[in-house]
Amino acid sequence: MLWSSVFTNPISSLTFSVSPEELRAHPFTDVTLSCHFSFVEGTENLEFSWEREDITEEYEVENDEEYYRFFRHYDFFAIYSKLVYQFHNNTEQLEDQNSLYEGRVSVDRTEISEGSLSLLLRNVDFMDEAIYKCSAITPDGRGESTIKIIVEDSEMPQVRFDKIDDEDVATCVSKGWYLTPNVTWMDRAERDLSNHSTVEVLEEQINGFYRVFAVLRYPVKLNEKYVCQITETDVNNQPFRVIRKYPKRKYPQGYDFYLEI
């Protein structure tokens, strides 16, 4: 049984909270989670780690069945380790690392002497949407910082220029796998050029998901900037956000706490 509470100052009636820095990323790209401490001057006697916490949206619900069904689903994810990256004794310690991050994260050791413990996260996916905590300890100090990754609902793959039948075209290839993808092309002025494009299946999996190859014929100008955006139109395959639902408050308004089972 876990009790969580929020206290307000009866004199000033003020509450204080610190929100983590927010980093927005498109799926299937690489991102750097920044972390810097002035007391870190090298790897000697340094211990630091990156851990993740789920992002939760909290609100009350009337339906108790919906509340309990949610918590059974939420507990399933509790089996995963929170550890994303760990370093001590002058080396990486990844034995307890969450398997979702195996081979996908690294810290540039050449930047540690400048106080930077920033984490490179490769090939971001919707499951990576979370709050990440960077913690460090040395004989000269200790500190923590947090950053929240929000994964956008669309992929924006790199656009390349090519020639097809002696015609200049722009092309893009999806890194992600989609069941019902929608490809949108825009120019520098954000005009929708999708009617001048074609989409072909590049590679298909047994489960019906596939990668796509898209071609824009506008006519294309080589000095113009084009954006290719790919979204999943099937709501069942769009990114999953954790929503924590509490039962309707059963205590007087003066008691500002919730009971979690």
LINGI-V566605 format. One record per residue. N is the residue number from 1. RES is the residue in one letter. PSI is psi in whole degrees, -180 to 180 (none if undefined). Layout:
n:N res:RES psi:PSI
n:N res:RES psi:PSI
This chain:
n:1 res:M psi:130
n:2 res:L psi:129
n:3 res:W psi:130
n:4 res:S psi:141
n:5 res:S psi:156
n:6 res:V psi:126
n:7 res:F psi:141
n:8 res:T psi:150
n:9 res:N psi:118
n:10 res:P psi:-19
n:11 res:I psi:-52
n:12 res:S psi:-20
n:13 res:S psi:34
n:14 res:L psi:144
n:15 res:T psi:149
n:16 res:F psi:138
n:17 res:S psi:151
n:18 res:V psi:119
n:19 res:S psi:139
n:20 res:P psi:154
n:21 res:E psi:145
n:22 res:E psi:132
n:23 res:L psi:121
n:24 res:R psi:134
n:25 res:A psi:145
n:26 res:H psi:145
n:27 res:P psi:148
n:28 res:F psi:23
n:29 res:T psi:169
n:30 res:D psi:140
n:31 res:V psi:156
n:32 res:T psi:123
n:33 res:L psi:112
n:34 res:S psi:143
n:35 res:C psi:126
n:36 res:H psi:133
n:37 res:F psi:132
n:38 res:S psi:-24
n:39 res:F psi:-7
n:40 res:V psi:120
n:41 res:E psi:2
n:42 res:G psi:-177
n:43 res:T psi:-14
n:44 res:E psi:126
n:45 res:N psi:28
n:46 res:L psi:133
n:47 res:E psi:128
n:48 res:F psi:160
n:49 res:S psi:159
n:50 res:W psi:129
n:51 res:E psi:156
n:52 res:R psi:149
n:53 res:E psi:142
n:54 res:D psi:145
n:55 res:I psi:128
n:56 res:T psi:136
n:57 res:E psi:125
n:58 res:E psi:129
n:59 res:Y psi:166
n:60 res:E psi:149
n:61 res:V psi:153
n:62 res:E psi:-31
n:63 res:N psi:110
n:64 res:D psi:-32
n:65 res:E psi:-41
n:66 res:E psi:-38
n:67 res:Y psi:-50
n:68 res:Y psi:-35
n:69 res:R psi:-39
n:70 res:F psi:-45
n:71 res:F psi:-31
n:72 res:R psi:-39
n:73 res:H psi:-40
n:74 res:Y psi:-40
n:75 res:D psi:-25
n:76 res:F psi:-37
n:77 res:F psi:-10
n:78 res:A psi:-11
n:79 res:I psi:-17
n:80 res:Y psi:146
n:81 res:S psi:147
n:82 res:K psi:-12
n:83 res:L psi:125
n:84 res:V psi:-41
n:85 res:Y psi:143
n:86 res:Q psi:144
n:87 res:F psi:126
n:88 res:H psi:168
n:89 res:N psi:37
n:90 res:N psi:23
n:91 res:T psi:161
n:92 res:E psi:142
n:93 res:Q psi:98
n:94 res:L psi:16
n:95 res:E psi:-35
n:96 res:D psi:17
n:97 res:Q psi:140
n:98 res:N psi:129
n:99 res:S psi:-20
n:100 res:L psi:-22
n:101 res:Y psi:5
n:102 res:E psi:122
n:103 res:G psi:7
n:104 res:R psi:-6
n:105 res:V psi:151
n:106 res:S psi:158
n:107 res:V psi:133
n:108 res:D psi:107
n:109 res:R psi:-25
n:110 res:T psi:-18
n:111 res:E psi:-8
n:112 res:I psi:-37
n:113 res:S psi:-18
n:114 res:E psi:9
n:115 res:G psi:5
n:116 res:S psi:124
n:117 res:L psi:29
n:118 res:S psi:143
n:119 res:L psi:127
n:120 res:L psi:122
n:121 res:L psi:119
n:122 res:R psi:149
n:123 res:N psi:62
n:124 res:V psi:137
n:125 res:D psi:172
n:126 res:F psi:-29
n:127 res:M psi:-14
n:128 res:D psi:-6
n:129 res:E psi:114
n:130 res:A psi:177
n:131 res:I psi:130
n:132 res:Y psi:130
n:133 res:K psi:127
n:134 res:C psi:122
n:135 res:S psi:138
n:136 res:A psi:145
n:137 res:I psi:132
n:138 res:T psi:170
n:139 res:P psi:-17
n:140 res:D psi:-4
n:141 res:G psi:178
n:142 res:R psi:156
n:143 res:G psi:165
n:144 res:E psi:147
n:145 res:S psi:154
n:146 res:T psi:152
n:147 res:I psi:139
n:148 res:K psi:127
n:149 res:I psi:124
n:150 res:I psi:120
n:151 res:V psi:121
n:152 res:E psi:157
n:153 res:D psi:-4
n:154 res:S psi:152
n:155 res:E psi:141
n:156 res:M psi:82
n:157 res:P psi:163
n:158 res:Q psi:138
n:159 res:V psi:132
n:160 res:R psi:150
n:161 res:F psi:143
n:162 res:D psi:179
n:163 res:K psi:132
n:164 res:I psi:121
n:165 res:D psi:45
n:166 res:D psi:20
n:167 res:E psi:134
n:168 res:D psi:129
n:169 res:V psi:162
n:170 res:A psi:139
n:171 res:T psi:157
n:172 res:C psi:151
n:173 res:V psi:130
n:174 res:S psi:142
n:175 res:K psi:-30
n:176 res:G psi:169
n:177 res:W psi:133
n:178 res:Y psi:150
n:179 res:L psi:-46
n:180 res:T psi:77
n:181 res:P psi:149
n:182 res:N psi:123
n:183 res:V psi:126
n:184 res:T psi:132
n:185 res:W psi:137
n:186 res:M psi:153
n:187 res:D psi:-171
n:188 res:R psi:-33
n:189 res:A psi:8
n:190 res:E psi:31
n:191 res:R psi:138
n:192 res:D psi:117
n:193 res:L psi:15
n:194 res:S psi:-28
n:195 res:N psi:-15
n:196 res:H psi:18
n:197 res:S psi:162
n:198 res:T psi:153
n:199 res:V psi:130
n:200 res:E psi:150
n:201 res:V psi:122
n:202 res:L psi:-41
n:203 res:E psi:137
n:204 res:E psi:142
n:205 res:Q psi:166
n:206 res:I psi:-33
n:207 res:N psi:4
n:208 res:G psi:-8
n:209 res:F psi:146
n:210 res:Y psi:160
n:211 res:R psi:153
n:212 res:V psi:155
n:213 res:F psi:118
n:214 res:A psi:141
n:215 res:V psi:130
n:216 res:L psi:125
n:217 res:R psi:107
n:218 res:Y psi:-56
n:219 res:P psi:150
n:220 res:V psi:136
n:221 res:K psi:130
n:222 res:L psi:-19
n:223 res:N psi:7
n:224 res:E psi:158
n:225 res:K psi:127
n:226 res:Y psi:146
n:227 res:V psi:131
n:228 res:C psi:122
n:229 res:Q psi:129
n:230 res:I psi:128
n:231 res:T psi:154
n:232 res:E psi:120
n:233 res:T psi:-17
n:234 res:D psi:114
n:235 res:V psi:-26
n:236 res:N psi:-15
n:237 res:N psi:11
n:238 res:Q psi:166
n:239 res:P psi:143
n:240 res:F psi:125
n:241 res:R psi:139
n:242 res:V psi:126
n:243 res:I psi:115
n:244 res:R psi:121
n:245 res:K psi:128
n:246 res:Y psi:147
n:247 res:P psi:161
n:248 res:K psi:137
n:249 res:R psi:130
n:250 res:K psi:11
n:251 res:Y psi:158
n:252 res:P psi:153
n:253 res:Q psi:-28
n:254 res:G psi:-24
n:255 res:Y psi:101
n:256 res:D psi:70
n:257 res:F psi:163
n:258 res:Y psi:152
n:259 res:L psi:124
n:260 res:E psi:137
n:261 res:I psi:none
